[in-house]
């Protein structure tokens, strides 16, 4: 079987399973199997697929037919131009989360000495990206999942920023209490769980059946974790410090109201993603 025949056959399998990105997914999985990029694949499309590679490729296709996310099969996902390791223990980084990085860089200088807190760090994509961009920043990244922190540490090591990121196991700000950094943080960022519990069953199969539920579901309203962060963030942020959080569709109104109710923040800014959805909220301590 040639490479193009293998692509065509696998594409039919994915399409039959209801996966409309069949051709793209198949090509990416074949590139992953061969350890080659797409340009090489297209240039050698008529070459035969070895028996060894054929068996490995079939395994990846079988997993994708079961709706396992492409990123868990290949073990990586690009974020902010960096290649991050991902496993089923962490949420797959998404393009809209890059808005958090953009927001931080919008008011920060590359060589500025900053203390940053990253809550619900997961794969560490936000913490690592910020540490790469802000050369003098120190980052404290927390997560309840020990396995997620293992992935985050791997990513920090991959990009040479392990010495400036301290990963701590625990719930939100909890692990920071013993470090005595109250009032010392310039920036707190978070991509917390924000799916309302009643919506969980309606999620895409790739998300619902494979990504960690703990990183997705917040509670009945979807803003429960945001509210907890709002309660605690003013204790850790400096005067004029920033709180930046990702949120779900339709949650900005409630969060803007909650931020105003705290009395600790100025009127927040709401940033929209490329789809025009209000996705990130930025609040500054008065």
C-alpha positions as CSV (number, residue, x, y, z in Angstrom):
1,X,0.0,0.0,0.0
2,X,1.3,3.4,-0.9
3,X,1.1,6.4,1.4
4,X,-1.7,8.0,-0.6
5,X,-3.7,4.8,-0.6
6,X,-3.2,4.6,3.2
7,X,-4.4,8.2,3.5
8,X,-7.5,7.6,1.4
9,X,-8.4,4.4,3.2
10,X,-8.0,5.9,6.6
11,X,-9.9,9.1,5.6
12,X,-12.9,7.0,4.7
13,X,-12.8,5.3,8.2
14,X,-12.7,8.7,10.0
15,X,-15.5,10.1,7.8
16,X,-17.6,7.1,8.6
17,X,-17.1,7.8,12.3
18,X,-18.4,11.3,11.8
19,X,-15.1,13.1,11.9
20,X,-15.3,15.8,9.3
21,X,-11.6,16.8,9.6
22,X,-10.7,13.3,8.3
23,X,-8.1,14.2,5.7
24,X,-6.2,16.7,7.9
25,X,-6.3,14.3,10.9
26,X,-5.1,11.3,8.8
27,X,-2.2,13.3,7.3
28,X,-1.1,14.5,10.7
29,X,-1.3,11.0,12.2
30,X,0.7,9.6,9.3
31,X,3.3,12.3,9.7
32,X,3.5,11.4,13.4
33,X,3.9,7.7,12.5
34,X,6.7,8.4,10.0
35,X,8.4,11.1,12.0
36,X,8.1,13.4,9.0
37,X,6.4,16.7,8.2
38,X,3.6,17.3,5.7
39,X,5.9,18.7,3.0
40,X,7.9,15.5,3.0
41,X,4.7,13.5,3.0
42,X,3.3,15.3,-0.1
43,X,6.7,14.9,-1.9
44,X,6.7,11.1,-1.3
45,X,3.0,10.4,-1.5
46,X,3.5,7.5,-4.0
47,X,6.0,5.7,-1.9
48,X,5.1,2.4,-0.1
49,X,4.2,2.3,3.5
50,X,6.2,-0.3,5.4
51,X,4.5,-3.1,7.3
52,X,6.0,-1.7,10.6
53,X,4.7,1.8,10.0
54,X,1.4,0.4,8.6
55,X,0.7,-1.4,12.0
56,X,1.5,1.7,14.0
57,X,-0.6,4.0,11.7
58,X,-3.6,1.6,12.0
59,X,-3.4,1.9,15.8
60,X,-3.5,5.7,15.7
61,X,-6.5,5.6,13.2
62,X,-8.3,3.1,15.5
63,X,-7.9,5.5,18.4
64,X,-9.1,8.5,16.4
65,X,-12.1,6.5,15.2
66,X,-13.0,6.2,18.9
67,X,-13.0,10.0,19.0
68,X,-9.8,10.2,21.0
69,X,-8.3,13.7,20.5
70,X,-5.5,14.0,18.0
71,X,-3.4,15.7,20.6
72,X,-3.5,12.8,23.0
73,X,-2.5,10.4,20.2
74,X,0.5,12.4,19.1
75,X,1.3,13.6,22.6
76,X,1.7,17.3,21.7
77,X,-0.1,20.5,20.9
78,X,1.2,23.9,19.7
79,X,0.5,26.9,21.8
80,X,2.0,30.4,21.4
81,X,4.4,29.0,18.8
82,X,5.7,26.4,21.2
83,X,5.2,22.6,21.1
84,X,3.8,21.4,24.4
85,X,3.6,17.9,25.7
86,X,0.0,16.8,26.5
87,X,-1.5,13.7,28.1
88,X,-5.0,12.8,29.2
89,X,-4.1,14.2,32.6
90,X,-4.2,17.8,31.2
91,X,-6.6,20.0,29.2
92,X,-5.5,20.4,25.6
93,X,-4.3,24.0,25.1
94,X,-6.5,26.0,22.9
95,X,-5.8,29.0,20.6
96,X,-8.3,31.3,22.5
97,X,-6.2,30.9,25.7
98,X,-3.4,32.8,23.9
99,X,-5.5,35.9,24.6
100,X,-4.2,35.7,28.2
101,X,-0.6,35.8,27.0
102,X,-1.4,38.8,24.7
103,X,-3.1,40.6,27.6
104,X,-0.1,40.2,29.9
105,X,2.4,41.3,27.2
106,X,0.2,44.3,26.5
107,X,1.2,45.9,29.8
108,X,4.5,44.2,30.6
109,X,8.1,44.7,29.5
110,X,10.3,41.9,28.4
111,X,13.0,42.5,31.1
112,X,10.6,43.6,33.8
113,X,10.9,41.8,37.1
114,X,7.5,40.4,37.7
115,X,5.9,37.9,40.1
116,X,3.1,36.0,38.3
117,X,0.7,33.5,39.7
118,X,-0.8,30.9,37.3
119,X,-3.8,29.1,38.7
120,X,-5.1,25.7,37.3
121,X,-1.9,25.5,35.3
122,X,-2.6,22.1,33.7
123,X,0.0,21.5,31.0
124,X,1.8,24.7,32.1
125,X,1.2,26.3,28.7
126,X,0.5,29.8,30.1
127,X,3.2,29.7,32.8
128,X,5.9,28.5,30.3
129,X,4.9,30.9,27.6
130,X,5.0,33.8,29.9
131,X,8.3,32.7,31.4
132,X,9.7,32.5,27.8
133,X,8.5,35.9,26.9
134,X,9.3,37.7,30.2
135,X,12.9,36.9,30.9
136,X,13.0,38.4,34.4
137,X,9.6,37.0,35.6
138,X,9.2,34.4,38.4
139,X,6.1,32.3,38.2
140,X,4.2,30.3,40.8
141,X,1.9,27.7,39.1
142,X,-0.6,25.7,41.0
143,X,-2.9,22.8,40.2
144,X,-4.8,20.1,42.1
145,X,-3.6,17.3,39.9
146,X,-0.1,15.9,40.6
147,X,-0.1,14.2,37.2
148,X,-0.8,17.5,35.5
149,X,2.0,19.1,37.3
150,X,4.4,16.4,36.1
151,X,3.4,17.3,32.5
152,X,3.8,21.0,33.3
153,X,7.3,20.4,34.7
154,X,8.3,18.5,31.6
155,X,7.2,21.4,29.4
156,X,9.1,23.9,31.6
157,X,12.2,21.8,31.3
158,X,11.8,21.5,27.6
159,X,12.0,25.3,27.2
160,X,14.6,26.0,29.8
161,X,12.4,27.9,32.2
162,X,12.3,25.4,35.1
163,X,14.5,27.7,37.3
164,X,11.9,30.5,37.2
165,X,8.7,28.5,37.6
166,X,7.7,26.9,40.9
167,X,5.0,24.3,40.5
168,X,2.8,23.7,43.6
169,X,0.2,21.0,44.2
170,X,-3.1,22.3,45.6
171,X,-6.3,24.2,45.1
172,X,-6.0,27.6,43.6
173,X,-4.2,30.0,46.0
174,X,-4.0,27.4,48.7
175,X,-0.4,26.2,48.2
176,X,0.8,29.9,48.2
177,X,-0.2,30.6,51.8
178,X,2.9,28.9,53.1
179,X,5.1,30.9,50.8
180,X,4.1,34.3,52.3
181,X,3.7,36.1,49.0
182,X,0.6,37.9,50.0
183,X,0.5,41.3,48.3
184,X,3.5,40.5,46.1
185,X,2.0,39.3,42.8
186,X,2.0,41.7,39.9
187,X,-0.2,39.4,37.8
188,X,-2.5,36.5,38.4
189,X,-3.7,34.5,35.4
190,X,-6.1,31.6,35.3
191,X,-7.9,29.3,32.8
192,X,-10.2,27.7,35.4
193,X,-12.9,25.1,34.8
194,X,-15.9,27.0,33.5
195,X,-18.3,24.5,32.0
196,X,-21.7,24.5,33.8
197,X,-22.3,21.0,35.2
198,X,-25.6,20.7,33.3
199,X,-23.8,21.2,29.9
200,X,-21.2,18.5,30.4
201,X,-23.2,15.8,28.7
202,X,-23.6,18.0,25.6
203,X,-19.9,18.5,25.1
204,X,-18.2,17.2,22.0
205,X,-17.2,13.5,22.4
206,X,-13.5,14.3,22.2
207,X,-13.8,16.7,25.1
208,X,-16.4,14.9,27.3
209,X,-15.0,11.4,27.0
210,X,-11.2,12.1,27.1
211,X,-10.3,15.5,28.7
212,X,-10.1,15.6,32.5
213,X,-13.5,16.5,33.9
214,X,-11.9,18.3,36.8
215,X,-10.4,20.8,34.4
216,X,-13.7,21.4,32.6
217,X,-16.6,21.5,35.0
218,X,-17.0,24.3,37.6
219,X,-20.5,23.8,39.0
220,X,-24.1,24.7,38.1
221,X,-23.3,28.2,36.9
222,X,-19.9,27.6,35.4
223,X,-18.4,30.6,37.2
224,X,-18.0,29.1,40.7
225,X,-14.2,28.9,40.4
226,X,-14.0,32.4,39.0
227,X,-15.9,33.6,42.1
228,X,-13.4,31.9,44.4
229,X,-10.5,33.5,42.6
230,X,-12.1,36.9,42.8
231,X,-12.5,36.5,46.6
232,X,-8.8,35.6,47.1
233,X,-6.9,37.4,44.3
234,X,-6.9,40.9,46.0
235,X,-4.9,39.4,49.0
236,X,-2.1,38.3,46.7
237,X,-2.0,41.1,44.1
238,X,0.0,44.3,44.5
239,X,-1.7,47.7,44.2
240,X,-2.3,48.1,40.4
241,X,-1.8,44.4,39.9
242,X,-3.8,42.5,37.3
243,X,-6.1,39.6,37.4
244,X,-6.7,37.9,34.0
245,X,-9.1,35.0,33.6
246,X,-10.5,33.0,30.7
247,X,-14.3,32.4,30.7
248,X,-17.0,30.6,28.9
249,X,-19.7,31.9,26.5
250,X,-22.2,34.2,28.1
251,X,-20.3,34.5,31.4
252,X,-18.8,38.0,31.0
253,X,-21.9,39.8,32.3
254,X,-22.0,37.9,35.6
255,X,-18.2,38.2,36.1
256,X,-18.1,41.9,35.4
257,X,-20.8,42.4,38.0
258,X,-19.0,40.2,40.5
259,X,-15.7,42.1,39.9
260,X,-17.5,45.4,40.6
261,X,-19.1,44.0,43.7
262,X,-15.7,43.2,45.3
263,X,-14.9,46.9,45.4
264,X,-11.2,46.0,44.9
265,X,-10.9,46.3,41.2
266,X,-11.4,49.0,38.6
267,X,-13.9,48.5,35.8
268,X,-12.6,45.4,33.9
269,X,-11.9,45.0,30.2
270,X,-13.4,42.1,28.3
271,X,-11.4,40.6,25.3
272,X,-13.0,38.7,22.4
273,X,-11.4,35.8,20.7
274,X,-11.2,35.4,16.9
275,X,-14.8,34.1,16.8
276,X,-16.0,37.3,18.4
277,X,-16.8,35.5,21.7
278,X,-16.1,37.4,25.0
279,X,-13.4,35.1,26.2
280,X,-11.0,36.8,28.6
281,X,-11.6,39.3,31.4
282,X,-8.9,41.7,32.7
283,X,-9.3,43.4,36.0
284,X,-6.9,45.8,37.7
285,X,-6.6,46.3,41.5
286,X,-7.4,49.9,42.4
